[in-house]
C-alpha cells in the first residue's frame, strides 16, 4: 500500500511529515484480514505522531491498529493477528471508529524506525475506505 506524503520544514528546529492513504481500500469484515491503510513508512527522524480516521460509512465500524518496528526492514504490514515472530509490534490500543464518525490518537514515536496503519471492520460489514480518510501527521525536531 503506497501512501501520499508531504514533508515540510516549519523552522530551523521543527519539521513535519503528513501521510494519507492514496487509494480506496477494501476493509473486510471481522472474520477477514486487516488491510493496510498506511503502508510501512520510515519515521526514525520524527518524535510524535497523530492519527486521524474519518469514517463516512453509516453501517461500518472499523477497528484500526498502528504498528511500529525498530527493524530497518520489518516486512509486510500485519494483516492478521501479529505472530510472535513478527518484526512489527502494535503501538497503543485498538482505535475503534463508530459508524459515521471519526477518531484521533496521538502517540510518541521516539526511537521507532517504521510505522504502518491497518484496519478491518469490527462486525460483519465490508466497506470501501475512501481515499484520504486516514491521516498520519508526524512532527520531529531537527
C-alpha positions as CSV (number, residue, x, y, z in Angstrom):
1,X,0.0,0.0,0.0
2,X,1.5,3.2,-1.1
3,X,0.9,6.5,0.7
4,X,0.8,10.1,-0.2
5,X,3.4,12.1,1.8
6,X,4.1,15.7,2.3
7,X,7.1,17.0,4.1
8,X,7.6,20.5,5.4
9,X,10.2,22.3,7.4
10,X,8.5,24.6,9.8
11,X,11.6,26.2,11.3
12,X,15.3,25.6,11.9
13,X,14.3,23.2,14.6
14,X,11.0,21.6,13.5
15,X,9.8,19.5,10.6
16,X,6.6,17.7,9.7
17,X,5.5,14.8,7.6
18,X,1.9,14.1,6.6
19,X,0.8,10.8,5.3
20,X,-2.6,9.7,3.9
21,X,-4.0,6.6,2.2
22,X,-3.6,7.2,-1.5
23,X,-6.4,4.9,-2.8
24,X,-9.8,3.5,-1.8
25,X,-9.1,0.4,0.4
26,X,-11.4,-2.5,0.8
27,X,-11.8,-3.3,4.5
28,X,-13.0,-6.8,5.3
29,X,-15.5,-8.0,8.0
30,X,-14.2,-9.0,11.4
31,X,-13.6,-12.6,10.2
32,X,-11.2,-11.3,7.5
33,X,-7.7,-9.9,7.4
34,X,-6.7,-6.4,8.2
35,X,-6.0,-4.1,5.2
36,X,-3.1,-1.6,5.1
37,X,-4.4,2.0,5.2
38,X,-0.9,3.5,5.5
39,X,1.9,1.2,4.3
40,X,5.3,0.9,6.1
41,X,6.9,4.3,6.3
42,X,10.4,5.3,7.6
43,X,9.8,7.7,10.6
44,X,13.1,7.4,12.6
45,X,13.6,11.2,12.5
46,X,10.2,12.1,13.9
47,X,9.2,12.2,17.6
48,X,5.4,12.3,17.6
49,X,2.6,11.1,15.5
50,X,-1.1,11.8,15.4
51,X,-3.5,9.5,13.6
52,X,-7.0,10.7,12.5
53,X,-9.5,8.4,10.9
54,X,-12.7,9.6,9.2
55,X,-15.5,7.0,8.7
56,X,-18.2,8.2,6.3
57,X,-19.9,4.8,6.2
58,X,-23.1,4.7,8.3
59,X,-23.0,0.9,9.0
60,X,-19.3,0.0,9.2
61,X,-17.3,0.3,12.3
62,X,-13.6,0.0,11.6
63,X,-11.0,-1.3,14.1
64,X,-7.7,0.5,13.3
65,X,-4.3,-0.6,14.6
66,X,-1.0,1.2,14.5
67,X,2.2,-0.9,14.3
68,X,5.8,0.1,14.8
69,X,9.2,-1.5,14.4
70,X,12.8,-1.0,15.2
71,X,13.9,-3.3,12.4
72,X,15.1,-1.4,9.2
73,X,13.1,-3.9,7.0
74,X,10.3,-5.4,9.1
75,X,8.5,-6.9,6.1
76,X,4.8,-6.6,5.1
77,X,2.3,-4.9,7.3
78,X,0.5,-7.2,9.7
79,X,-2.8,-8.4,8.2
80,X,-3.8,-11.0,10.8
81,X,-3.1,-11.4,14.5
82,X,0.6,-10.5,14.8
83,X,2.6,-13.7,15.2
84,X,5.1,-13.9,18.0
85,X,8.0,-13.9,15.5
86,X,6.8,-10.7,13.7
87,X,9.1,-7.7,13.4
88,X,6.0,-5.5,13.9
89,X,4.5,-4.6,17.3
90,X,1.2,-2.9,18.0
91,X,1.6,0.6,19.4
92,X,-1.2,1.5,21.9
93,X,-4.7,0.2,21.9
94,X,-7.1,-0.6,19.1
95,X,-8.7,2.5,17.7
96,X,-12.4,1.7,17.3
97,X,-14.3,4.1,15.0
98,X,-18.0,4.3,15.1
99,X,-20.3,4.5,12.1
100,X,-20.4,8.0,10.5
101,X,-17.8,9.3,12.9
102,X,-14.1,9.8,13.4
103,X,-11.3,9.1,15.8
104,X,-7.9,10.7,16.7
105,X,-5.0,9.3,18.6
106,X,-1.6,10.8,19.4
107,X,1.5,8.6,20.2
108,X,5.1,9.1,20.9
109,X,7.3,7.6,18.2
110,X,10.7,8.4,19.7
111,X,13.0,5.5,18.7
112,X,10.8,3.9,16.1
113,X,12.1,3.3,12.6
114,X,8.9,2.3,10.8
115,X,5.2,2.8,11.3
116,X,2.1,1.4,9.5
117,X,-1.7,1.6,10.0
118,X,-4.1,-1.3,9.3
119,X,-7.9,-1.7,9.6
120,X,-10.8,-4.1,9.4
121,X,-14.5,-3.9,10.4
122,X,-15.5,-4.9,13.9
123,X,-18.7,-6.6,12.7
124,X,-19.8,-8.4,9.6
125,X,-19.6,-5.4,7.3
126,X,-17.2,-4.9,4.4
127,X,-16.6,-1.3,3.3
128,X,-14.6,0.7,0.9
129,X,-12.4,3.0,3.0
130,X,-12.2,6.3,0.9
131,X,-9.0,7.8,-0.4
132,X,-7.5,10.3,2.1
133,X,-9.7,9.4,5.1
134,X,-6.7,8.1,7.2
135,X,-4.2,10.7,8.0
136,X,-0.9,10.5,10.0
137,X,0.8,13.7,11.0
138,X,4.4,13.4,12.2
139,X,6.5,16.0,13.9
140,X,10.2,15.9,14.5
141,X,13.0,18.1,15.8
142,X,15.9,19.0,13.7
